Amino acid sequence: MSIAIEQTIQALQVVLQEVPAGTNLALLQLLWSMLSGSFLKSRGAIFPAMKMSGFDDDEIRRGWAAMRYGIWRIDDLLAAWRNYVQVQGQWHSYEYEGYKPVAADITTYWRFRLKGWTGRYFNGIANRLLCGIGLGVVVDVGHIDGHRLPLLRKILRAHPKDLSQDKLKEIILDWLARNLADNEIALFDAGAHISDMQATSVPRFVIRLAKNCTARRNYLPEYKKGRPPEYGKLVRPLARKRKDKTISASSPDETTAFTYQGRPIKVHCWRRLVLTKHKVADHHDTFDIFVFFDPLYVEPLVLGTNVSVTAETTFKMYLDRWPVEQVPLSAKQMLGLGRHFVFAPESCQRLPELSLLAGNMLTHLAASLPAMPTGFWDRRPKKRLADYGGSWLKLIFQKKPYLTGNFVKRSQLPSIYQRALMLIGARNDTLDRLSPFLTAF
């Protein structure tokens, strides 16, 4: 057995160690079917995928039942997985000026014809809201031997009474506000606004802003005549056009530059701003806006943060937001779990949760294990996700010799009472004559 398969089975056993006996073995077989790439061939169907992985009919039914009815929580599995990764000592978190990045995003498993499901999420291809299972994903960002990798920290479900995208975003931001450590900064894409961060009291954040965003100064402009002003001067980071009229950009408070990967990047910065709806007051939360002009891109990058860090740190930290996209990418594209054929409300959320965990495990195993050659011609193999999943044979999973003692099929409990019927008030000779017939039951 190759080292990749041994390490994968060992990681699965550690993750499922605290799951009740019987359920842990069934979930291990299901997760193995995911990691081996069987769901790619079955197009997301559970039974055919496990059948192609070499499991018999009873094992397939137990795997499905463990996913649907098993006593387990995804939070416990994530805690065991994070502990396993940290004990291995190969993954290390990034850190900038004493702050560690924590990226968050919303991923959707599209179920266009799922009846009775009210969750609607924005689809960029269709450019409108469509039916799907939305989950919030929170990851810590680090690296293994220079490969930038996410480590799953939390998977959040939508509210059972409000499955909308806005409510799920509120749940994610509220979790970040309650669980961010003092040395961590939340990273979010343009799906959230600074007003959302302030409404949920996220202590530290770096988010992407729209190109036409505006803010205000937190001090009054010079009084000339008329009614005394109540709002600060409007700040517009980038120029824009409206009805053939160009609205010029505001002058930046600071102008700086730095070099990133050999490219000179110019930066414009505006400090201590407030939202446009706020009047001048001392109690308002302030933030900074950075505009980065990268020669590699046509459009500039606009970021907002409430942390006093340099422009280069803000830029590098936002780039660490992208690994959060790798978790659903590995689960949906690499493992073939973008489509589902389950319809119970609990199964519709449990299966995506397991797929995200499996995708993150595959990513870390591919980065930590030695590179696998694709054939005799591959003299300098590189680490690829596909080499650690889809190339495994279906019958290579010999579970019996390599599993610990608690990963066994759960047997039925012995009966407490005898199955023979005891006749009330009957004599002993009557019981002796009827015992051959009673024991047949």
C-alpha positions in Angstrom: 0.0 0.0 0.0 1.4 3.4 -1.0 2.2 6.1 1.6 -0.5 8.3 0.2 -3.2 5.7 0.9 -1.9 5.0 4.4 -1.8 8.7 5.3 -5.3 9.2 4.0 -6.7 6.3 6.0 -4.9 7.5 9.1 -6.3 11.0 8.7 -9.8 9.7 8.2 -9.5 7.6 11.4 -8.3 10.6 13.4 -11.2 12.8 12.1 -13.8 10.1 12.9 -12.3 8.8 16.1 -15.0 10.3 18.4 -17.9 9.3 16.3 -19.9 6.3 17.7 -18.8 2.9 16.6 -20.5 1.7 13.5 -21.2 5.2 12.3 -17.5 6.0 12.2 -16.8 3.0 9.9 -19.7 3.9 7.6 -18.6 7.6 7.4 -15.0 6.5 6.8 -16.2 4.4 3.8 -18.3 7.3 2.5 -15.4 9.8 2.8 -13.0 7.4 1.2 -15.4 7.2 -1.8 -15.2 11.0 -2.0 -11.4 11.2 -1.8 -10.9 8.4 -4.3 -12.8 10.3 -7.0 -15.7 7.9 -7.3 -18.2 10.7 -7.2 -16.7 12.2 -10.4 -17.8 9.0 -12.3 -21.2 8.8 -10.6 -21.9 12.5 -11.1 -22.6 13.0 -7.4 -24.8 9.9 -6.7 -23.9 8.2 -3.4 -24.8 4.6 -4.2 -23.0 4.2 -7.5 -19.9 6.1 -6.1 -19.6 3.7 -3.2 -20.2 0.7 -5.5 -17.3 1.8 -7.7 -15.1 2.1 -4.6 -15.5 -1.6 -4.0 -18.1 -1.7 -1.2 -20.9 -4.3 -1.0 -24.6 -3.5 -0.8 -24.9 -3.6 2.9 -21.9 -1.2 3.3 -23.4 1.2 0.8 -26.7 1.3 2.7 -24.9 1.8 6.0 -22.8 4.7 4.5 -26.0 6.4 3.3 -27.7 5.9 6.6 -24.7 7.2 8.6 -24.8 10.4 6.5 -28.5 10.8 6.9 -29.3 9.6 10.4 -25.9 9.2 12.1 -25.1 10.9 15.4 -22.3 13.3 14.4 -21.7 17.1 13.9 -19.5 18.7 11.4 -18.1 21.0 14.1 -16.6 17.9 15.9 -15.1 16.6 12.7 -13.6 20.0 11.8 -12.1 20.2 15.3 -10.5 16.8 15.0 -9.2 17.6 11.5 -7.7 20.9 12.6 -6.0 19.2 15.5 -4.6 16.6 13.2 -3.1 19.2 10.8 -1.6 21.2 13.7 0.0 18.1 15.3 1.6 17.2 11.9 3.5 20.6 12.1 3.7 21.1 8.3 1.0 23.8 8.0 1.9 27.3 9.3 -0.4 30.3 9.4 0.5 33.5 7.6 1.2 36.6 9.8 1.5 40.3 8.8 2.5 42.9 11.4 1.3 40.6 14.1 -2.1 39.8 12.5 -3.3 36.5 11.0 -5.8 36.4 8.1 -9.1 34.7 8.5 -11.1 34.5 5.2 -14.8 34.0 5.0 -17.2 33.5 2.0 -20.5 32.0 0.9 -20.6 28.9 -1.3 -23.7 27.5 -2.9 -24.6 24.1 -4.1 -27.1 24.7 -6.8 -30.4 22.7 -6.6 -32.5 24.4 -9.3 -35.4 21.9 -9.0 -35.4 21.2 -5.3 -39.0 21.4 -4.2 -39.9 23.2 -1.0 -36.5 24.9 -0.6 -36.7 28.7 -0.3 -33.0 29.5 -0.3 -32.1 31.8 -3.1 -28.5 32.9 -3.9 -26.9 35.0 -6.6 -25.6 33.2 -9.6 -23.0 35.1 -11.5 -23.6 33.3 -14.8 -27.3 33.7 -14.8 -27.0 37.1 -13.1 -29.9 36.5 -10.8 -31.0 34.7 -7.7 -31.4 30.9 -8.1 -32.4 28.0 -5.8 -29.5 26.4 -3.9 -28.0 25.2 -0.6 -26.0 28.1 0.8 -23.2 27.5 3.4 -20.8 29.9 5.1 -17.2 28.9 4.9 -14.5 30.3 7.3 -10.9 29.3 6.9 -7.5 30.1 8.4 -4.9 30.9 5.7 -1.4 29.4 5.8 1.1 27.5 3.8 2.9 24.1 3.4 6.3 24.3 1.8 5.4 27.6 0.1 2.0 26.3 -1.1 -0.7 28.7 0.2 -3.5 26.6 1.7 -6.7 27.1 3.6 -7.5 25.3 6.8 -11.3 24.9 7.5 -12.3 26.5 10.7 -16.1 26.8 10.5 -19.0 25.8 8.2 -22.2 27.7 8.9 -25.7 26.9 7.8 -28.4 29.3 6.8 -31.1 30.1 9.3 -33.9 27.5 9.2 -36.6 30.2 9.0 -34.7 32.5 6.7 -32.6 30.9 4.0 -31.8 34.1 2.2 -28.3 35.2 1.2 -28.5 38.4 3.3 -29.4 36.4 6.4 -26.5 33.9 5.9 -24.1 36.8 5.4 -25.3 38.3 8.7 -24.7 34.9 10.4 -21.2 34.7 9.1 -20.3 38.2 10.2 -21.9 37.7 13.6 -19.8 34.6 14.1 -16.6 36.5 13.1 -17.4 39.2 15.5 -17.7 36.7 18.4 -14.8 34.4 17.5 -12.0 36.5 16.1 -8.9 36.5 18.3 -7.1 39.7 19.1 -4.4 39.0 16.5 -6.8 38.0 13.7 -8.3 40.0 10.8 -11.4 39.0 8.9 -11.2 39.1 5.1 -14.3 39.4 3.0 -15.0 40.0 -0.7 -17.3 42.6 -2.2 -20.4 40.7 -1.0 -20.2 42.7 2.2 -20.0 46.4 2.9 -18.4 48.4 5.6 -21.8 49.2 7.0 -22.4 45.4 7.4 -19.1 45.0 9.3 -20.0 47.9 11.6 -23.6 46.7 12.1 -22.3 43.3 13.3 -19.4 44.8 15.3 -16.6 42.9 13.5 -13.6 44.2 15.4 -11.0 44.0 12.5 -11.6 43.6 8.8 -10.2 44.1 5.3 -12.9 44.0 2.5 -13.1 44.9 -1.1 -15.1 48.0 -2.0 -16.9 49.0 -5.2 -15.2 51.2 -7.7 -17.8 53.9 -7.2 -17.8 53.8 -3.4 -17.8 57.0 -1.4 -17.3 58.0 2.2 -17.2 61.2 4.2 -14.7 63.1 6.4 -15.4 63.0 10.1 -14.9 66.8 10.5 -16.9 69.7 9.2 -15.8 71.6 6.1 -15.0 75.3 6.3 -18.2 77.3 6.9 -18.9 80.0 4.3 -22.5 81.1 4.4 -26.0 79.7 4.6 -27.0 76.8 6.8 -24.1 75.4 8.9 -23.0 72.0 7.5 -23.7 68.8 9.4 -21.9 66.2 7.2 -18.3 66.0 6.4 -16.9 66.5 2.9 -17.6 63.7 0.4 -14.6 61.5 -0.5 -14.6 59.8 -3.9 -11.5 57.5 -4.4 -12.0 57.0 -8.1 -13.3 59.2 -10.9 -16.5 58.2 -12.6 -18.7 59.3 -15.5 -22.4 60.0 -15.3 -24.4 61.3 -18.3 -21.2 62.3 -20.3 -20.0 64.2 -17.2 -16.8 63.2 -15.5 -16.8 63.5 -11.7 -13.2 63.8 -10.5 -11.7 61.8 -7.7 -10.8 63.3 -4.4 -7.2 64.1 -3.6 -5.6 61.4 -1.4 -4.3 61.9 2.0 -1.3 59.8 1.3 0.5 58.5 -1.8 3.0 55.7 -1.6 4.3 52.8 -3.6 5.9 49.4 -3.1 7.2 46.5 -5.2 5.3 43.2 -5.4 6.7 40.3 -7.4 8.8 42.7 -9.4 5.9 45.0 -10.2 5.7 48.6 -9.0 2.3 49.2 -7.3 1.1 52.7 -6.6 -1.2 53.4 -3.7 -3.6 56.2 -2.8 -4.9 56.3 0.7 -7.7 58.2 2.6 -7.6 58.0 6.4 -10.2 58.2 9.2 -13.4 58.2 7.1 -17.0 57.5 8.1 -20.0 56.2 6.1 -21.8 58.7 3.9 -25.0 58.5 6.0 -23.2 59.6 9.2 -23.0 63.1 10.5 -19.9 64.4 12.0 -19.5 62.9 15.5 -16.7 61.5 17.7 -18.5 58.2 18.4 -18.5 57.0 14.8 -16.3 54.1 13.8 -13.7 55.2 11.2 -12.0 53.3 8.5 -9.3 53.8 5.8 -9.6 53.3 2.0 -6.7 52.2 -0.2 -6.6 52.2 -4.0 -4.0 50.0 -5.6 -2.8 50.6 -9.2 -1.3 47.4 -10.4 0.2 47.4 -13.9 -0.9 43.8 -14.3 -4.6 44.8 -14.2 -6.6 47.3 -16.0 -8.9 48.2 -13.1 -7.5 49.4 -9.7 -8.2 47.5 -6.5 -10.2 49.3 -3.8 -9.9 48.0 -0.2 -11.3 49.2 3.1 -10.0 48.4 6.5 -10.4 49.6 10.1 -6.9 48.5 11.1 -3.9 50.8 11.2 -1.5 48.9 9.0 0.6 49.8 6.0 -0.7 49.7 2.4 1.6 46.8 1.5 0.3 44.7 4.4 -3.3 45.5 3.5 -2.6 44.4 -0.1 -0.9 41.1 0.8 -3.5 40.3 3.4 -6.3 40.7 0.9 -4.6 38.3 -1.5 -4.8 35.7 1.2 -8.6 35.9 0.9 -8.5 33.8 -2.3 -7.7 30.4 -0.6 -11.2 30.3 0.8 -12.4 29.8 -2.8 -10.2 26.7 -3.0 -12.3 24.7 -0.5 -15.5 24.5 -2.6 -13.5 24.3 -5.8 -11.8 21.1 -4.6 -15.1 19.7 -3.3 -17.2 20.5 -6.4 -14.7 20.2 -9.3 -11.9 17.9 -8.1 -14.2 15.4 -6.2 -17.3 15.7 -8.3 -19.6 16.7 -5.5 -21.1 19.8 -7.2 -24.3 17.8 -7.9 -26.3 16.0 -5.3 -29.2 13.5 -5.4 -30.4 13.8 -1.8 -33.7 15.5 -1.0 -34.3 15.3 2.8 -33.6 18.8 4.3 -30.9 17.4 6.7 -29.2 15.4 4.0 -29.2 18.4 1.7 -26.9 20.2 4.2 -25.0 17.3 5.6 -23.6 16.0 2.3 -22.2 19.4 1.3 -20.6 19.8 4.7 -18.9 16.4 4.3 -17.8 17.3 0.7 -16.2 20.6 2.0 -14.3 18.6 4.6 -13.2 16.0 2.1 -12.0 18.8 -0.3 -9.9 20.4 2.4 -8.4 17.1 3.4 -7.5 16.3 -0.2 -5.8 19.6 -0.6 -3.6 19.2 2.5 -2.7 15.6 1.8 -1.6 16.6 -1.8 0.6 19.4 -0.4 2.1 17.4 2.5 2.8 14.0 0.8 5.6 13.4 -1.7 4.8 14.1 -5.3 3.4 11.2 -7.2 4.6 10.5 -10.8 2.0 9.9 -13.5 4.2 7.3 -15.2 7.7 6.3 -16.0 8.1 9.4 -18.2 7.4 11.8 -15.3 10.9 12.2 -14.0 10.1 15.4 -12.0 6.6 15.0 -10.7 4.8 18.0 -9.1 2.1 17.9 -6.5 -1.4 17.8 -8.0 -4.7 17.2 -6.4 -5.8 14.7 -9.1 -2.8 12.5 -8.3 -4.0 11.9 -4.8 -7.6 11.0 -5.5 -8.9 9.9 -8.9 -5.9 7.6 -9.7 -6.6 5.2 -6.8 -8.0 1.8 -7.7 -11.4 1.0 -6.4 -10.3 -2.2 -4.6 -7.1 -0.8 -3.1 -8.9 0.1 0.1 -8.3 -2.9 2.3 -9.9 -1.6 5.4 -9.6 -4.5 7.8 -5.8 -4.6 8.4 -5.3 -0.8 8.7 -8.2 0.3 10.9 -8.1 0.6 14.7 -10.3 -1.6 16.9 -13.2 0.8 17.3 -13.8 1.1 13.5 -16.0 -2.0 13.2 -19.5 -2.8 12.2 -21.9 -2.3 15.1 -23.5 -5.6 16.1 -27.0 -5.9 17.5 -27.3 -5.9 21.3 -28.1 -9.3 22.8 -31.7 -9.9 23.9 -32.3 -9.3 27.7 -35.2 -11.8 27.9 -35.7 -15.2 26.4 -37.8 -15.3 23.3 -39.9 -18.1 24.8 -43.3 -17.0 26.0 -43.9 -17.6 29.8 -47.4 -18.7 30.4 -48.9 -17.2 33.5 -50.3 -19.7 36.0 -49.2 -22.7 34.0 -47.9 -25.9 35.7 -44.3 -27.1 35.2 -45.4 -30.1 33.2 -47.3 -27.9 30.8 -44.2 -25.7 30.2 -42.1 -28.8 29.6 -44.6 -30.1 27.0 -44.8 -26.7 25.3 -41.1 -25.6 25.4 -40.2 -27.2 22.0 -42.9 -25.1 20.3 -42.2 -21.9 22.3 -38.5 -21.8 21.5 -39.3 -21.8 17.8 -40.4 -18.2 18.2 
